[in-house]
Amino acid sequence: MADAPPSLAELASRAEAGDPAARDALFEALYDELHRLAQSHLYRSGGPITLGATTLLHEVYLSVAQREHVTFPDRARFLGYASRAMRGLIIDYVRNRTALKRGGELTFASVDAVEDAPAAERPEELEQLDRALTDLAAIDPGLAELVDLKFFCGFSIPEIAELRKSSPRTVQREWAKARLLLHQSLLSD
């Protein structure tokens, strides 16, 4: 009888210990979910850009694969990390695109240009949101992860509660707190 495939938790544990094969297997196991996450990030970024979800997803994979000692104790932290990496890549892409409009050179190439993909019409809004999330992560990393899971990953409150092994009511309270802190941060910019 063939051995059962390793669970996500086991793969995450082995990847955390530095096993590159486990890191690859974890990425493959979560590929569809990560692709949906990449599409969501691109949609939320604003107006038409040529950066495609597959390109974004592969860039995140390269980012994760090149880092040493990155820990993902559970699925929620892995997805939160991937979400933050995607957000950072999109912001860099928009900055490069804005520089190109001002006469700079664009250094990011897209393999799968998507004609109807939304993009940033106002890059300063993306940068402002990124700063607010960075500020939130400095105050409470758990709340910043919650924003990534809810807003960028598209998980529902019950799904986040299950991922975090807490009650939906607790997640709802944390979500309200995170939104309030983000709102205050955005107003102070």
ChimeraX commands (.cxc) that place a marker at each C-alpha (Angstrom):
marker #1 position 0.00,0.00,0.00 radius 0.5
marker #1 position 1.33,3.44,-0.97 radius 0.5
marker #1 position 2.13,5.98,1.72 radius 0.5
marker #1 position -0.39,8.78,2.19 radius 0.5
marker #1 position 0.80,12.18,0.96 radius 0.5
marker #1 position 2.11,14.44,3.71 radius 0.5
marker #1 position -0.30,16.93,5.25 radius 0.5
marker #1 position 0.10,20.68,4.76 radius 0.5
marker #1 position 1.24,20.98,8.37 radius 0.5
marker #1 position 3.91,18.33,7.82 radius 0.5
marker #1 position 5.06,19.97,4.59 radius 0.5
marker #1 position 5.19,23.36,6.31 radius 0.5
marker #1 position 7.21,21.88,9.16 radius 0.5
marker #1 position 9.68,20.24,6.79 radius 0.5
marker #1 position 9.92,23.40,4.67 radius 0.5
marker #1 position 10.58,25.41,7.81 radius 0.5
marker #1 position 13.40,23.01,8.65 radius 0.5
marker #1 position 15.00,23.86,5.31 radius 0.5
marker #1 position 13.80,20.98,3.11 radius 0.5
marker #1 position 13.59,22.45,-0.42 radius 0.5
marker #1 position 11.53,19.49,-1.71 radius 0.5
marker #1 position 8.95,20.09,1.04 radius 0.5
marker #1 position 8.87,23.82,0.23 radius 0.5
marker #1 position 8.18,22.97,-3.43 radius 0.5
marker #1 position 5.50,20.43,-2.47 radius 0.5
marker #1 position 3.83,22.95,-0.14 radius 0.5
marker #1 position 3.77,25.55,-2.89 radius 0.5
marker #1 position 2.32,23.01,-5.34 radius 0.5
marker #1 position -0.34,21.94,-2.83 radius 0.5
marker #1 position -1.44,25.55,-2.37 radius 0.5
marker #1 position -0.98,26.64,-6.00 radius 0.5
marker #1 position -4.68,27.10,-6.87 radius 0.5
marker #1 position -5.32,29.07,-3.70 radius 0.5
marker #1 position -2.22,31.20,-4.28 radius 0.5
marker #1 position -3.26,31.84,-7.89 radius 0.5
marker #1 position -6.69,33.05,-6.69 radius 0.5
marker #1 position -4.89,35.24,-4.16 radius 0.5
marker #1 position -2.70,36.72,-6.92 radius 0.5
marker #1 position -5.79,37.47,-9.02 radius 0.5
marker #1 position -7.41,39.15,-6.03 radius 0.5
marker #1 position -4.35,41.34,-5.43 radius 0.5
marker #1 position -4.26,42.39,-9.06 radius 0.5
marker #1 position -7.99,43.17,-9.02 radius 0.5
marker #1 position -7.66,45.30,-5.90 radius 0.5
marker #1 position -4.70,47.21,-7.30 radius 0.5
marker #1 position -6.75,49.58,-9.41 radius 0.5
marker #1 position -6.77,50.03,-13.26 radius 0.5
marker #1 position -5.29,48.07,-16.22 radius 0.5
marker #1 position -1.75,46.68,-15.82 radius 0.5
marker #1 position 0.02,44.00,-17.78 radius 0.5
marker #1 position 1.22,42.04,-14.78 radius 0.5
marker #1 position -0.57,38.69,-14.76 radius 0.5
marker #1 position -1.55,36.49,-11.83 radius 0.5
marker #1 position 0.70,33.63,-12.92 radius 0.5
marker #1 position 3.72,35.93,-13.20 radius 0.5
marker #1 position 2.96,37.42,-9.80 radius 0.5
marker #1 position 2.56,33.97,-8.26 radius 0.5
marker #1 position 5.87,32.76,-9.70 radius 0.5
marker #1 position 7.68,35.88,-8.51 radius 0.5
marker #1 position 6.36,35.20,-5.00 radius 0.5
marker #1 position 7.55,31.61,-5.23 radius 0.5
marker #1 position 11.04,32.82,-6.17 radius 0.5
marker #1 position 10.94,35.24,-3.26 radius 0.5
marker #1 position 9.98,32.49,-0.81 radius 0.5
marker #1 position 12.44,29.97,-2.26 radius 0.5
marker #1 position 15.39,32.37,-1.97 radius 0.5
marker #1 position 14.81,33.21,1.68 radius 0.5
marker #1 position 16.45,31.22,4.42 radius 0.5
marker #1 position 15.01,30.67,7.86 radius 0.5
marker #1 position 11.49,31.83,6.91 radius 0.5
marker #1 position 9.01,30.09,9.19 radius 0.5
marker #1 position 5.46,29.09,8.32 radius 0.5
marker #1 position 4.07,27.27,11.34 radius 0.5
marker #1 position 0.63,27.01,9.75 radius 0.5
marker #1 position -1.35,27.60,6.57 radius 0.5
marker #1 position -2.58,31.04,7.70 radius 0.5
marker #1 position 0.96,32.35,8.20 radius 0.5
marker #1 position 2.09,30.94,4.86 radius 0.5
marker #1 position -0.81,32.58,3.03 radius 0.5
marker #1 position -0.31,35.83,4.96 radius 0.5
marker #1 position 3.36,35.87,3.98 radius 0.5
marker #1 position 2.50,35.15,0.33 radius 0.5
marker #1 position -0.09,37.94,0.42 radius 0.5
marker #1 position 2.41,40.46,1.79 radius 0.5
marker #1 position 4.96,39.40,-0.82 radius 0.5
marker #1 position 2.39,39.85,-3.61 radius 0.5
marker #1 position 1.38,43.26,-2.31 radius 0.5
marker #1 position 5.04,44.33,-2.23 radius 0.5
marker #1 position 5.66,43.09,-5.78 radius 0.5
marker #1 position 2.60,44.91,-7.09 radius 0.5
marker #1 position 3.67,48.14,-5.40 radius 0.5
marker #1 position 7.16,47.78,-6.88 radius 0.5
marker #1 position 5.61,47.10,-10.29 radius 0.5
marker #1 position 3.39,50.19,-10.05 radius 0.5
marker #1 position 6.35,52.32,-8.92 radius 0.5
marker #1 position 8.41,51.09,-11.89 radius 0.5
marker #1 position 5.51,51.76,-14.24 radius 0.5
marker #1 position 5.11,55.27,-12.86 radius 0.5
marker #1 position 8.85,55.84,-13.30 radius 0.5
marker #1 position 8.53,54.68,-16.92 radius 0.5
marker #1 position 5.83,57.27,-17.52 radius 0.5
marker #1 position 8.26,59.85,-16.19 radius 0.5
marker #1 position 11.05,58.65,-18.49 radius 0.5
marker #1 position 12.51,55.82,-16.39 radius 0.5
marker #1 position 13.00,52.26,-17.51 radius 0.5
marker #1 position 10.62,49.46,-16.61 radius 0.5
marker #1 position 12.57,46.47,-15.34 radius 0.5
marker #1 position 9.72,44.01,-14.59 radius 0.5
marker #1 position 8.65,41.90,-17.55 radius 0.5
marker #1 position 5.37,40.02,-17.71 radius 0.5
marker #1 position 5.20,36.61,-19.33 radius 0.5
marker #1 position 1.42,36.50,-19.45 radius 0.5
marker #1 position 0.04,39.97,-20.06 radius 0.5
marker #1 position -3.59,40.18,-19.11 radius 0.5
marker #1 position -5.57,42.72,-21.11 radius 0.5
marker #1 position -8.52,43.05,-18.77 radius 0.5
marker #1 position -6.59,42.87,-15.51 radius 0.5
marker #1 position -7.18,45.90,-13.30 radius 0.5
marker #1 position -4.25,48.06,-12.24 radius 0.5
marker #1 position -3.34,51.03,-10.15 radius 0.5
marker #1 position -4.66,54.29,-11.46 radius 0.5
marker #1 position -3.33,56.06,-8.39 radius 0.5
marker #1 position -0.09,54.43,-7.22 radius 0.5
marker #1 position 0.08,56.73,-4.21 radius 0.5
marker #1 position -3.04,55.03,-2.79 radius 0.5
marker #1 position -1.34,51.63,-2.97 radius 0.5
marker #1 position 1.76,53.02,-1.30 radius 0.5
marker #1 position -0.35,54.68,1.39 radius 0.5
marker #1 position -2.14,51.39,2.10 radius 0.5
marker #1 position 1.19,49.55,2.20 radius 0.5
marker #1 position 2.57,52.06,4.73 radius 0.5
marker #1 position -0.57,51.73,6.87 radius 0.5
marker #1 position -0.27,47.93,6.85 radius 0.5
marker #1 position 3.43,48.16,7.71 radius 0.5
marker #1 position 2.55,50.45,10.63 radius 0.5
marker #1 position -0.15,48.00,11.74 radius 0.5
marker #1 position 2.34,45.10,11.57 radius 0.5
marker #1 position 4.69,47.06,13.85 radius 0.5
marker #1 position 1.87,47.58,16.38 radius 0.5
marker #1 position 0.26,44.13,16.13 radius 0.5
marker #1 position 1.54,41.57,13.60 radius 0.5
marker #1 position -1.51,39.37,14.21 radius 0.5
marker #1 position -3.87,42.13,13.13 radius 0.5
marker #1 position -1.80,42.79,9.99 radius 0.5
marker #1 position -1.96,39.08,9.16 radius 0.5
marker #1 position -5.72,39.18,9.69 radius 0.5
marker #1 position -6.03,42.04,7.17 radius 0.5
marker #1 position -3.99,40.04,4.67 radius 0.5
marker #1 position -6.19,36.98,5.16 radius 0.5
marker #1 position -9.50,38.87,5.06 radius 0.5
marker #1 position -8.91,41.67,2.58 radius 0.5
marker #1 position -6.25,40.30,0.26 radius 0.5
marker #1 position -6.78,36.53,0.51 radius 0.5
marker #1 position -10.57,36.87,0.59 radius 0.5
marker #1 position -11.19,34.50,3.50 radius 0.5
marker #1 position -14.42,34.84,5.43 radius 0.5
marker #1 position -14.52,35.43,9.19 radius 0.5
marker #1 position -15.45,31.76,9.88 radius 0.5
marker #1 position -12.63,30.55,7.59 radius 0.5
marker #1 position -10.12,32.77,9.37 radius 0.5
marker #1 position -11.40,31.56,12.74 radius 0.5
marker #1 position -10.83,27.98,11.62 radius 0.5
marker #1 position -7.34,28.81,10.31 radius 0.5
marker #1 position -6.43,30.56,13.56 radius 0.5
marker #1 position -8.19,28.04,15.79 radius 0.5
marker #1 position -10.25,30.74,17.46 radius 0.5
marker #1 position -13.91,31.74,17.55 radius 0.5
marker #1 position -15.56,33.76,14.76 radius 0.5
marker #1 position -16.54,36.35,17.36 radius 0.5
marker #1 position -12.89,36.84,18.36 radius 0.5
marker #1 position -11.89,37.23,14.72 radius 0.5
marker #1 position -14.75,39.71,14.20 radius 0.5
marker #1 position -13.52,41.83,17.14 radius 0.5
marker #1 position -9.94,41.71,15.84 radius 0.5
marker #1 position -11.16,42.66,12.34 radius 0.5
marker #1 position -12.98,45.69,13.74 radius 0.5
marker #1 position -9.85,46.72,15.66 radius 0.5
marker #1 position -7.63,46.26,12.58 radius 0.5
marker #1 position -9.97,48.34,10.42 radius 0.5
marker #1 position -10.04,51.11,13.03 radius 0.5
marker #1 position -6.23,51.19,13.30 radius 0.5
marker #1 position -5.84,51.17,9.51 radius 0.5
marker #1 position -8.40,53.96,9.16 radius 0.5
marker #1 position -6.54,56.07,11.72 radius 0.5
marker #1 position -3.23,55.41,10.00 radius 0.5
marker #1 position -4.63,56.32,6.58 radius 0.5
marker #1 position -6.10,59.55,7.93 radius 0.5
marker #1 position -2.82,60.57,9.54 radius 0.5
marker #1 position -0.89,60.28,6.23 radius 0.5
marker link #1:1,2 radius 0.2
marker link #1:2,3 radius 0.2
marker link #1:3,4 radius 0.2
marker link #1:4,5 radius 0.2
marker link #1:5,6 radius 0.2
marker link #1:6,7 radius 0.2
marker link #1:7,8 radius 0.2
marker link #1:8,9 radius 0.2
marker link #1:9,10 radius 0.2
marker link #1:10,11 radius 0.2
marker link #1:11,12 radius 0.2
marker link #1:12,13 radius 0.2
marker link #1:13,14 radius 0.2
marker link #1:14,15 radius 0.2
marker link #1:15,16 radius 0.2
marker link #1:16,17 radius 0.2
marker link #1:17,18 radius 0.2
marker link #1:18,19 radius 0.2
marker link #1:19,20 radius 0.2
marker link #1:20,21 radius 0.2
marker link #1:21,22 radius 0.2
marker link #1:22,23 radius 0.2
marker link #1:23,24 radius 0.2
marker link #1:24,25 radius 0.2
marker link #1:25,26 radius 0.2
marker link #1:26,27 radius 0.2
marker link #1:27,28 radius 0.2
marker link #1:28,29 radius 0.2
marker link #1:29,30 radius 0.2
marker link #1:30,31 radius 0.2
marker link #1:31,32 radius 0.2
marker link #1:32,33 radius 0.2
marker link #1:33,34 radius 0.2
marker link #1:34,35 radius 0.2
marker link #1:35,36 radius 0.2
marker link #1:36,37 radius 0.2
marker link #1:37,38 radius 0.2
marker link #1:38,39 radius 0.2
marker link #1:39,40 radius 0.2
marker link #1:40,41 radius 0.2
marker link #1:41,42 radius 0.2
marker link #1:42,43 radius 0.2
marker link #1:43,44 radius 0.2
marker link #1:44,45 radius 0.2
marker link #1:45,46 radius 0.2
marker link #1:46,47 radius 0.2
marker link #1:47,48 radius 0.2
marker link #1:48,49 radius 0.2
marker link #1:49,50 radius 0.2
marker link #1:50,51 radius 0.2
marker link #1:51,52 radius 0.2
marker link #1:52,53 radius 0.2
marker link #1:53,54 radius 0.2
marker link #1:54,55 radius 0.2
marker link #1:55,56 radius 0.2
marker link #1:56,57 radius 0.2
marker link #1:57,58 radius 0.2
marker link #1:58,59 radius 0.2
marker link #1:59,60 radius 0.2
marker link #1:60,61 radius 0.2
marker link #1:61,62 radius 0.2
marker link #1:62,63 radius 0.2
marker link #1:63,64 radius 0.2
marker link #1:64,65 radius 0.2
marker link #1:65,66 radius 0.2
marker link #1:66,67 radius 0.2
marker link #1:67,68 radius 0.2
marker link #1:68,69 radius 0.2
marker link #1:69,70 radius 0.2
marker link #1:70,71 radius 0.2
marker link #1:71,72 radius 0.2
marker link #1:72,73 radius 0.2
marker link #1:73,74 radius 0.2
marker link #1:74,75 radius 0.2
marker link #1:75,76 radius 0.2
marker link #1:76,77 radius 0.2
marker link #1:77,78 radius 0.2
marker link #1:78,79 radius 0.2
marker link #1:79,80 radius 0.2
marker link #1:80,81 radius 0.2
marker link #1:81,82 radius 0.2
marker link #1:82,83 radius 0.2
marker link #1:83,84 radius 0.2
marker link #1:84,85 radius 0.2
marker link #1:85,86 radius 0.2
marker link #1:86,87 radius 0.2
marker link #1:87,88 radius 0.2
marker link #1:88,89 radius 0.2
marker link #1:89,90 radius 0.2
marker link #1:90,91 radius 0.2
marker link #1:91,92 radius 0.2
marker link #1:92,93 radius 0.2
marker link #1:93,94 radius 0.2
marker link #1:94,95 radius 0.2
marker link #1:95,96 radius 0.2
marker link #1:96,97 radius 0.2
marker link #1:97,98 radius 0.2
marker link #1:98,99 radius 0.2
marker link #1:99,100 radius 0.2
marker link #1:100,101 radius 0.2
marker link #1:101,102 radius 0.2
marker link #1:102,103 radius 0.2
marker link #1:103,104 radius 0.2
marker link #1:104,105 radius 0.2
marker link #1:105,106 radius 0.2
marker link #1:106,107 radius 0.2
marker link #1:107,108 radius 0.2
marker link #1:108,109 radius 0.2
marker link #1:109,110 radius 0.2
marker link #1:110,111 radius 0.2
marker link #1:111,112 radius 0.2
marker link #1:112,113 radius 0.2
marker link #1:113,114 radius 0.2
marker link #1:114,115 radius 0.2
marker link #1:115,116 radius 0.2
marker link #1:116,117 radius 0.2
marker link #1:117,118 radius 0.2
marker link #1:118,119 radius 0.2
marker link #1:119,120 radius 0.2
marker link #1:120,121 radius 0.2
marker link #1:121,122 radius 0.2
marker link #1:122,123 radius 0.2
marker link #1:123,124 radius 0.2
marker link #1:124,125 radius 0.2
marker link #1:125,126 radius 0.2
marker link #1:126,127 radius 0.2
marker link #1:127,128 radius 0.2
marker link #1:128,129 radius 0.2
marker link #1:129,130 radius 0.2
marker link #1:130,131 radius 0.2
marker link #1:131,132 radius 0.2
marker link #1:132,133 radius 0.2
marker link #1:133,134 radius 0.2
marker link #1:134,135 radius 0.2
marker link #1:135,136 radius 0.2
marker link #1:136,137 radius 0.2
marker link #1:137,138 radius 0.2
marker link #1:138,139 radius 0.2
marker link #1:139,140 radius 0.2
marker link #1:140,141 radius 0.2
marker link #1:141,142 radius 0.2
marker link #1:142,143 radius 0.2
marker link #1:143,144 radius 0.2
marker link #1:144,145 radius 0.2
marker link #1:145,146 radius 0.2
marker link #1:146,147 radius 0.2
marker link #1:147,148 radius 0.2
marker link #1:148,149 radius 0.2
marker link #1:149,150 radius 0.2
marker link #1:150,151 radius 0.2
marker link #1:151,152 radius 0.2
marker link #1:152,153 radius 0.2
marker link #1:153,154 radius 0.2
marker link #1:154,155 radius 0.2
marker link #1:155,156 radius 0.2
marker link #1:156,157 radius 0.2
marker link #1:157,158 radius 0.2
marker link #1:158,159 radius 0.2
marker link #1:159,160 radius 0.2
marker link #1:160,161 radius 0.2
marker link #1:161,162 radius 0.2
marker link #1:162,163 radius 0.2
marker link #1:163,164 radius 0.2
marker link #1:164,165 radius 0.2
marker link #1:165,166 radius 0.2
marker link #1:166,167 radius 0.2
marker link #1:167,168 radius 0.2
marker link #1:168,169 radius 0.2
marker link #1:169,170 radius 0.2
marker link #1:170,171 radius 0.2
marker link #1:171,172 radius 0.2
marker link #1:172,173 radius 0.2
marker link #1:173,174 radius 0.2
marker link #1:174,175 radius 0.2
marker link #1:175,176 radius 0.2
marker link #1:176,177 radius 0.2
marker link #1:177,178 radius 0.2
marker link #1:178,179 radius 0.2
marker link #1:179,180 radius 0.2
marker link #1:180,181 radius 0.2
marker link #1:181,182 radius 0.2
marker link #1:182,183 radius 0.2
marker link #1:183,184 radius 0.2
marker link #1:184,185 radius 0.2
marker link #1:185,186 radius 0.2
marker link #1:186,187 radius 0.2
marker link #1:187,188 radius 0.2
marker link #1:188,189 radius 0.2
view
